[in-house]
């Protein structure tokens, strides 16, 4: 329950920040859509800026590998 709530808050926050003019930020189905292609048309991450990305958050589930 707690993990589901945390995930919901994170996803809602990301969805609120994701869209821009003309950009689709909705992810209505598991896998992105009924086809489950797991593709996002968002353009914030590009080959030019991918090397400057940093970890924004982590979550330790407590599971051992």
Secondary structure, DSSP 8 states (H G I E B T S, - for coil): -HHHHHHHHHHHHHHHHH--TT------STTSSTT--------SS-TTTGGG-------------
